[in-house]
Amino acid sequence: MPQSEGGYVSLPAVNGNGTAIYQSTTEPTAPPSVFESVKRAIGQAIKSSPGDGNEELLRSERQPVIVGGASTMPVDPMDDIELRSVQLQFPNARGSILEACEQRRVPTDKGDVHVAIQGDTAKPAIVTYHDLGLNYATSFAGFFNFPVMRGLLENFCVYHVTAPGQEEGAPTLPEDYMYPTMDELAAQLLFVLSHFGLKSVIGFGVGAGANILARFAHAHPDKVGALCLINCVSTQSGWIEWGYQSFNARFLRTKGMTQGVIDYLMWHHFGRNPEERNHDLVQMYKQHFERGVNPTNLAMLINAYIHRNDLHLARTPPGTPGTEAAATTLKMPVINITGSLSPHVDDTVTFNGRLDPTNSSWMKISDCALVLEEQPAKLAEAFRLFLQGEGYAKYFRPSDWDSEKYSIFI
């Protein structure tokens, strides 16, 4: 048989006994390397082990095959790796992690609010609120399913609140719909607490959601036992933020989710150069912004956020007489968290300067901007210790220091 191009020749499909050995394969006519020779010798030694009922077939396979007058050894079947049964696996959508949550529509004076319940409703309540461009699943699914958090949540119930029109697959809000202001979004939480019969909750918010929870806590201090706020902004929007977000809201209404809007949202959540830290995470969020967000509804939320007013918080100077000044800041314990690469670090510093230092703390986590996704272990540990310090939870750590075996007791 003539030699084919590249030095490869076809081998017969059957051996001397007519038994099918090769379906379709090729073998180089060049002398085998030392590595190939050793590999074949080991394979033949394994095949020739005693007790094998196919010794005759194996002997015939080991016989040289005469091809075009040249003697060559047959290729070991283990050399040909077929990948026909290997299928490309795509990661599950972020929202699928919390599909087991109970979904509720809570009526309020400004329309219905979507609430997802995770855990036993008889346990102490944690209320979460998401940031711009996200919802309860894209913001908190990964973090609250982190191993340490799963152990902690055995003793808590989480109520994930989503702003109107921001849930996955939400229909476009009517043109005449008056989207709630930031104060009205905070007031909607009263309807949520009343609907589920909650007397006091622990607030957990990110970005715009942190601002909403801070407003609610300031107006109703008896309803909030503690706050964990990430990248919280306590002031009104500046000219630069107002300008960029105004253009984003306009583009979202007229052109949909443009590349400029996506770039700004990525900067809002990840800061600069996020691809250098986690390329896969960045692509997942970009895909969510492109496909999982209703542009018109997001434009309404952005418009409400850039027209927010100041929280009017002030740290009480030492020795201030009377109680009026003491009421100007948050009374409950607050942990104020940001990432070292976040564009909102200065905002959290300003917010920290308005809090009472006796019941608040500021924490900057290194090497991240979106803390919940980039540093979930550090955030989970900080949140657990914060709850423990406030008397909400005590833990027992086994002697082997296995973080996935924490036992939580209320």
Phi, psi and omega in degrees: 000134181290151180283137179276174181294147177082005178081021181247144178230155179277144178257153180293153183274349181227157176268193183294334180272001181084010181272135182290125179247311185244134174279304178197118181202169177223161181216136177291143179276351180289154180301140181292153178285169179298319181298316179295321180296316179296318181297319180292323180296319179294317179298320180291325178294322179293318181294328184272014180296149183294156178090001181273125182283353183251038184295322181296318179294319180295322179296322179290329179289330182279351180289142178298146178256126181273114181233114177059034178083356180249143180264122178230152177274141178293151179286134176298135181302334180288348179286334182264112182257113180266130182253024183294328183274356180274124181245147179290126181254128178260143178294150178295149175299147184301325181292338182291342180293328182253023180295335181286349180292146175284130183259133179228151170248114183260120179286137177227178179288348180241029181102174182283150177240134179275128180231129175251131185252126181235108179117187181275122183293348177280350182273165174304147191261139169241127179251126180251154175216134190271178181257182182297137176080359183239178173220189185297325183286312182289337180273315195240354184298310181295318185290313184283355171255008174294143186309313181296321180290327178298321177294321180291322185284355172296343182241014177223161172239129184255130176249105182272111181263133178245134180298154182305129176078007183255357180288164182297129179071023182291139176289157180293131179292149180300152181297329181272006180286127178270104183294140182298147172286175180298321177294323179288326174296321177293322180293334178297335180295334175299320178293324179294313180297319180293323182297321182261002179068039182264128179270325180211143184227166171255123182272138178222104185229156180231130174059240179299324177295325176294321177297319179295316180293324177295321177297315180296318180293324179292323180279331183226072183295336180285347182266349185238123180271332180196159182227134169241108187242131182244126179054047182278134177252125184255355182254171174285166184290142176278177184294320181293312178299316181298319180294311181299313184291329176295317176297320179298314180297322180293316179295322180298324180284322188264320186243353182086203183280094180275168179295326178296320178293318179298316179299320180291319178296321178295320177294321180300322184265324189246351185075211184265146174053053181290336181298333181288342182262314182205094185293319182295319179296319179297316179296324179296319181288323176298319178296322178296316180296325182286322191243335189254008184240135173277112187300318182295316180295321178295323178300323179293319179293318178299318180298321177293324183289319182284344176261019178293153174260171181293149179287345178057047175259147179211135177288134181285121178297147180300136177079012179291123180284159177083177183248352183295316181293327181292340182273359184275355178233174182287135184270332184278161176299138183226132169248120187255112190240144173211168175259148184296336180259006181285145175286000184250018181299313181297325178295320179290328176295317177298316178297319179297325179291347178262356182262158177288120183294344181281341181229022180221159177213148179246134185225127176246119182266131187283157171060038178198164171236308175271092192298319184298329183262324186271331179223059182295327182294315180293320179292319179297319179294318179296317180294320179296315179293326177297315178294322179296317180294333179269005176085010180278332184208145171237147183232155173243123181257122179298166184292338181275359175060036178276113185293339181274001180243021177300138174250128185251133179232134179260000000 
